[in-house]
Amino acid sequence: MSEKKVLLTGDRPTGKLHIGHYVGSLKNRVAMQNAGTYDPYIMIADKQAFTDNARDPEKIHNSLLEVALDYLAVGIDPAKSTIFVQTAVPELSELTEYFLNLVSVARLQRNPTVKTEIQQKGFGESIPAGFFVYPVSQAADIALFKGQVVPVGEDQEPMLEQTREIVRTFNRYYNTDILVEPEGVFSPKGQGRIPGLDGVKMSKSLGNAIYLSDTEDDLWQKIKSMYTDPAHIRVEDPGHIEGNMVFTYLDIFDTDTEKVAALKAQYQAGGLGDMKIKKYLFEVLNNELQPIRERRAEFDQDREGVLQMLKDGSEKARAEAQKTMHAVREAMGIAYWG
């Protein structure tokens, strides 16, 4: 029987997780975890969160447990996956420092993912150095655990390519093969990114997200406000489904594709009101989220237990990190005392 492949993934604790995370990565992580062919390491990347939230440590601190609760609620199982906290593994910072010597400033400036995110965050000339070099930190996260498989969105492929470059450079400079080049696993076409309620990319900062922890009332209020077709004023008016968020969400979440196709045809022909279709979407989404909501509430009753789970996972992760770090120091010739 072949050995399990090491899977490395994670999220920044900058708020609760939303359905974009759920469809884009969380569902896939649970499926891969349960497949029995992977050894998953799932990191709550609090150190990385500081790169653009250094002035708001309370936000990161408060979000740590919320992200852990979301993980457990969707079915990530600490008996099958190692869930750990980034800052609890200081070896990650050490390897990042060594990796910084293997990549040029010019190469970091060419990374299209970083360029896009710098523009989105409006840093201008005031880019935090930590944010600028976070692809190197990300490479260390993957390499330290010898991650072979990394589930990411398509927009993160440049980050993975930079990781592969750094790993190749390290192995070449120090005449070793201890670090592994990772492969990306991508979401199904069209499911990597879910637009928000307003049709713009779903984002915590834009306030257009549906959270896994939202109550039924929260969910309904958000669906009622969802962008549809501004020209569809009366029920009998023909409506457009392109750019209509209700149908975009039904395409993603409703498994009854024949019914969705029939609703689209009726909406386009006229005779189907926005409120009726929104009520149907609410039923579909609520059926998906209700079990998650209930499991989250159960885990929320034992926050001390969740914190202990994170501590245990972090200790396990650090033990593995120390093994790799020892081999890295030996390869670099700095394991002076064995």
C-alpha positions as CSV (number, residue, x, y, z in Angstrom):
1,M,0.0,0.0,0.0
2,S,1.4,3.4,-1.0
3,E,2.1,6.1,1.5
4,K,-0.4,8.9,2.0
5,K,0.4,12.2,0.3
6,V,0.9,15.1,2.6
7,L,-1.8,17.8,2.0
8,L,-1.2,21.3,3.3
9,T,-3.9,24.1,3.3
10,G,-5.3,26.7,5.6
11,D,-7.0,30.0,6.1
12,R,-6.2,33.4,7.6
13,P,-8.1,34.1,10.8
14,T,-9.6,37.5,9.9
15,G,-13.2,36.7,10.5
16,K,-15.7,33.8,10.3
17,L,-15.6,31.7,7.1
18,H,-18.3,32.1,4.5
19,I,-19.9,30.0,1.8
20,G,-17.2,31.1,-0.7
21,H,-14.7,29.3,1.5
22,Y,-17.1,26.3,1.8
23,V,-17.6,25.7,-1.9
24,G,-14.1,26.9,-2.9
25,S,-12.1,24.8,-0.5
26,L,-13.7,23.4,2.7
27,K,-16.0,20.8,1.0
28,N,-13.0,19.6,-1.1
29,R,-10.8,19.3,2.0
30,V,-13.4,17.2,3.8
31,A,-13.7,14.9,0.8
32,M,-9.9,14.5,0.5
33,Q,-9.6,14.0,4.3
34,N,-12.1,11.2,4.1
35,A,-10.6,9.6,1.0
36,G,-7.9,7.9,3.1
37,T,-5.1,8.7,0.7
38,Y,-4.0,12.0,2.2
39,D,-2.3,13.1,5.4
40,P,-3.9,16.6,5.8
41,Y,-2.3,19.5,7.7
42,I,-4.7,22.4,8.0
43,M,-3.2,25.6,9.2
44,I,-4.8,28.6,10.8
45,A,-2.4,31.2,9.4
46,D,-2.4,33.8,12.1
47,K,1.1,34.9,11.4
48,Q,0.2,35.7,7.8
49,A,-2.9,37.5,9.0
50,F,-0.6,40.0,10.7
51,T,0.9,41.1,7.4
52,D,-2.1,43.4,6.7
53,N,-3.7,43.4,10.2
54,A,-0.8,44.3,12.4
55,R,-2.8,47.2,14.0
56,D,-5.7,44.9,14.8
57,P,-4.4,41.9,16.8
58,E,-7.8,41.5,18.6
59,K,-9.4,40.7,15.2
60,I,-6.9,37.9,14.7
61,H,-7.2,36.7,18.3
62,N,-11.0,36.6,18.2
63,S,-11.1,35.0,14.8
64,L,-8.8,32.1,15.7
65,L,-11.5,30.1,17.5
66,E,-14.2,31.1,15.0
67,V,-12.3,29.6,12.2
68,A,-11.6,26.4,14.2
69,L,-15.4,26.1,14.9
70,D,-16.1,26.5,11.2
71,Y,-13.6,23.8,10.4
72,L,-15.2,21.4,12.8
73,A,-18.7,22.3,11.7
74,V,-18.1,21.4,8.1
75,G,-16.6,18.1,9.0
76,I,-12.9,18.5,9.3
77,D,-12.0,15.8,11.8
78,P,-9.0,16.3,14.1
79,A,-8.7,12.5,14.3
80,K,-8.0,12.5,10.5
81,S,-6.5,16.0,9.9
82,T,-3.8,17.9,11.9
83,I,-5.4,21.3,12.6
84,F,-2.7,23.7,13.9
85,V,-1.9,27.4,14.5
86,Q,0.9,29.0,12.5
87,T,2.5,31.0,15.3
88,A,2.7,27.8,17.4
89,V,5.3,26.5,14.9
90,P,8.3,28.9,15.1
91,E,10.3,26.8,12.7
92,L,8.1,28.3,10.0
93,S,9.6,31.7,10.6
94,E,13.1,30.3,10.6
95,L,12.7,28.6,7.2
96,T,11.0,31.7,5.9
97,E,14.2,33.7,6.8
98,Y,16.4,31.2,4.9
99,F,14.1,31.2,1.9
100,L,14.2,35.0,1.7
101,N,17.8,34.7,0.6
102,L,16.8,32.5,-2.4
103,V,14.4,34.9,-4.1
104,S,14.9,38.4,-5.5
105,V,12.9,41.5,-4.9
106,A,12.3,41.7,-8.6
107,R,10.8,38.2,-8.7
108,L,8.4,39.0,-5.8
109,Q,7.3,42.2,-7.7
110,R,6.5,40.0,-10.7
111,N,4.2,37.7,-8.8
112,P,0.7,38.5,-10.3
113,T,-1.2,37.3,-7.2
114,V,0.7,39.7,-5.0
115,K,0.4,42.6,-7.5
116,T,-3.4,42.1,-7.6
117,E,-3.8,41.9,-3.9
118,I,-1.6,45.0,-3.3
119,Q,-3.9,46.9,-5.7
120,Q,-7.1,45.5,-4.1
121,K,-5.9,46.5,-0.6
122,G,-5.0,50.0,-1.7
123,F,-1.5,50.0,-0.1
124,G,-0.1,52.5,-2.6
125,E,3.5,53.1,-1.6
126,S,3.0,51.9,1.9
127,I,3.2,48.1,1.3
128,P,4.1,46.3,4.6
129,A,7.3,44.4,4.0
130,G,5.7,41.3,5.6
131,F,2.9,41.4,3.1
132,F,5.2,41.9,0.2
133,V,7.2,38.7,1.1
134,Y,4.3,36.6,2.2
135,P,4.7,34.3,-0.9
136,V,8.0,33.3,0.7
137,S,6.4,32.6,4.0
138,Q,3.8,30.6,2.2
139,A,6.5,28.6,0.5
140,A,8.0,27.8,3.9
141,D,4.6,26.7,5.2
142,I,4.3,24.1,2.4
143,A,7.9,23.0,2.3
144,L,8.4,22.5,6.1
145,F,5.7,19.9,6.1
146,K,6.9,18.5,2.8
147,G,3.5,19.3,1.3
148,Q,2.9,17.4,-1.9
149,V,-0.7,18.5,-2.5
150,V,-2.1,22.0,-2.0
151,P,-5.8,22.7,-2.7
152,V,-6.0,26.3,-4.0
153,G,-8.0,28.6,-6.2
154,E,-6.7,29.2,-9.7
155,D,-5.6,32.7,-8.8
156,Q,-3.1,31.1,-6.4
157,E,-1.2,29.1,-9.0
158,P,1.5,31.8,-9.2
159,M,2.1,31.4,-5.5
160,L,2.6,27.7,-5.9
161,E,4.9,28.2,-8.8
162,Q,7.0,30.5,-6.7
163,T,7.1,27.8,-4.0
164,R,8.3,25.3,-6.5
165,E,11.0,27.7,-7.7
166,I,12.2,28.3,-4.1
167,V,12.3,24.5,-3.3
168,R,14.2,23.8,-6.5
169,T,16.7,26.6,-5.7
170,F,17.2,25.3,-2.1
171,N,17.7,21.7,-3.2
172,R,20.2,22.9,-5.8
173,Y,22.2,25.2,-3.6
174,Y,22.5,22.7,-0.8
175,N,22.8,19.6,-2.9
176,T,19.9,17.8,-1.3
177,D,16.4,16.5,-2.1
178,I,14.8,16.9,1.3
179,L,12.2,19.5,0.2
180,V,9.3,18.6,-2.1
181,E,7.8,20.5,-5.0
182,P,4.0,20.7,-4.4
183,E,1.2,20.2,-6.8
184,G,-2.0,22.3,-6.8
185,V,-5.5,20.8,-6.6
186,F,-8.1,23.2,-8.1
187,S,-11.8,23.6,-7.5
188,P,-14.2,22.5,-10.3
189,K,-14.6,25.1,-13.0
190,G,-16.8,27.9,-11.9
191,Q,-16.7,27.0,-8.2
192,G,-13.4,28.5,-7.2
193,R,-14.9,31.9,-6.6
194,I,-18.5,32.7,-5.6
195,P,-19.7,36.2,-6.2
196,G,-21.1,38.1,-3.2
197,L,-24.7,39.1,-2.7
198,D,-24.1,42.2,-4.9
199,G,-22.3,40.3,-7.7
200,V,-18.8,41.4,-6.7
201,K,-16.3,38.9,-5.3
202,M,-17.5,37.6,-1.9
203,S,-15.4,39.2,0.8
204,K,-15.6,39.7,4.5
205,S,-14.3,43.3,4.1
206,L,-17.1,44.2,1.6
207,G,-19.9,42.9,3.8
208,N,-21.4,40.9,0.9
209,A,-20.9,37.4,2.3
210,I,-23.1,34.6,3.7
211,Y,-21.4,33.1,6.6
212,L,-21.5,29.4,7.7
213,S,-22.5,30.6,11.1
214,D,-25.4,32.8,9.9
215,T,-28.8,32.2,11.6
216,E,-31.8,31.4,9.4
217,D,-33.0,35.0,9.8
218,D,-29.6,36.3,8.8
219,L,-29.7,34.1,5.8
220,W,-33.1,35.2,4.7
221,Q,-32.4,38.9,5.2
222,K,-29.3,38.5,3.0
223,I,-31.0,36.5,0.3
224,K,-33.8,39.2,0.2
225,S,-31.2,41.8,-0.5
226,M,-29.5,39.8,-3.3
227,Y,-28.9,41.4,-6.6
228,T,-31.2,40.0,-9.4
229,D,-32.3,41.9,-12.5
230,P,-33.1,45.6,-12.0
231,A,-35.2,45.6,-15.1
232,H,-37.5,42.9,-13.8
233,I,-40.0,45.2,-12.1
234,R,-43.2,43.3,-12.5
235,V,-43.8,39.5,-12.1
236,E,-44.9,39.3,-15.8
237,D,-41.9,41.0,-17.1
238,P,-39.3,38.8,-18.8
239,G,-36.2,38.6,-16.7
240,H,-32.4,38.1,-17.3
241,I,-30.5,35.3,-15.6
242,E,-27.0,36.5,-16.6
243,G,-25.5,38.3,-13.6
244,N,-28.6,37.4,-11.5
245,M,-27.1,36.2,-8.2
246,V,-30.1,34.1,-7.3
247,F,-29.6,31.9,-10.3
248,T,-25.8,31.9,-9.9
249,Y,-26.3,30.5,-6.4
250,L,-28.9,28.0,-7.5
251,D,-26.5,26.7,-10.2
252,I,-23.9,26.1,-7.5
253,F,-26.0,24.8,-4.6
254,D,-29.2,23.1,-6.1
255,T,-28.6,19.5,-7.2
256,D,-32.0,19.5,-9.0
257,T,-30.6,20.8,-12.3
258,E,-33.9,20.1,-14.1
259,K,-35.9,22.3,-11.7
260,V,-33.3,25.1,-12.0
261,A,-33.5,24.9,-15.8
262,A,-37.3,25.1,-15.6
263,L,-37.2,28.1,-13.3
264,K,-34.7,29.9,-15.6
265,A,-37.0,29.4,-18.5
266,Q,-40.0,30.6,-16.6
267,Y,-38.1,33.7,-15.3
268,Q,-36.9,34.6,-18.8
269,A,-40.4,34.2,-20.3
270,G,-42.0,36.2,-17.5
271,G,-44.3,35.1,-14.8
272,L,-41.9,34.3,-12.0
273,G,-41.3,37.0,-9.3
274,D,-38.0,37.7,-7.6
275,M,-39.4,37.1,-4.1
276,K,-40.6,33.6,-5.1
277,I,-37.3,32.6,-6.5
278,K,-35.5,34.1,-3.5
279,K,-37.7,32.0,-1.2
280,Y,-36.7,28.9,-3.1
281,L,-33.0,29.7,-2.9
282,F,-33.4,30.2,0.8
283,E,-34.8,26.7,1.1
284,V,-31.9,25.2,-0.9
285,L,-29.2,27.1,1.0
286,N,-30.8,26.6,4.4
287,N,-30.9,22.8,3.8
288,E,-27.2,22.9,3.1
289,L,-26.3,25.1,6.0
290,Q,-28.6,23.9,8.7
291,P,-26.5,20.8,9.7
292,I,-23.4,22.9,9.7
293,R,-25.1,25.5,11.9
294,E,-26.2,22.8,14.3
295,R,-22.8,21.2,14.6
296,R,-21.1,24.5,15.1
297,A,-23.5,25.3,18.0
298,E,-22.5,22.0,19.6
299,F,-18.8,22.6,19.4
300,D,-19.3,26.2,20.5
301,Q,-20.5,24.8,23.9
302,D,-17.0,23.5,24.6
303,R,-14.6,26.2,23.5
304,E,-12.0,25.0,26.0
305,G,-12.1,21.7,24.2
306,V,-11.6,23.3,20.8
307,L,-8.6,25.3,22.1
308,Q,-7.1,22.1,23.5
309,M,-7.7,20.5,20.1
310,L,-5.7,23.3,18.5
311,K,-2.9,23.0,21.1
312,D,-2.7,19.2,20.5
313,G,-2.6,19.7,16.7
314,S,0.0,22.4,16.9
315,E,2.2,20.2,19.1
316,K,1.9,17.4,16.6
317,A,2.6,19.8,13.7
318,R,5.7,21.3,15.4
319,A,7.1,17.8,16.0
320,E,7.0,17.2,12.3
321,A,8.4,20.6,11.5
322,Q,11.3,20.1,13.8
323,K,12.3,16.9,11.9
324,T,12.3,18.8,8.6
325,M,14.1,21.8,10.1
326,H,16.9,19.6,11.5
327,A,17.4,18.2,8.0
328,V,17.4,21.7,6.5
329,R,20.1,22.9,9.0
330,E,22.2,19.8,8.2
331,A,21.9,20.5,4.4
332,M,22.9,24.1,5.0
333,G,25.8,23.2,7.2
334,I,24.5,24.9,10.3
335,A,23.6,21.9,12.5
336,Y,26.7,22.6,14.5
337,W,26.0,20.3,17.4
338,G,24.3,17.5,15.6
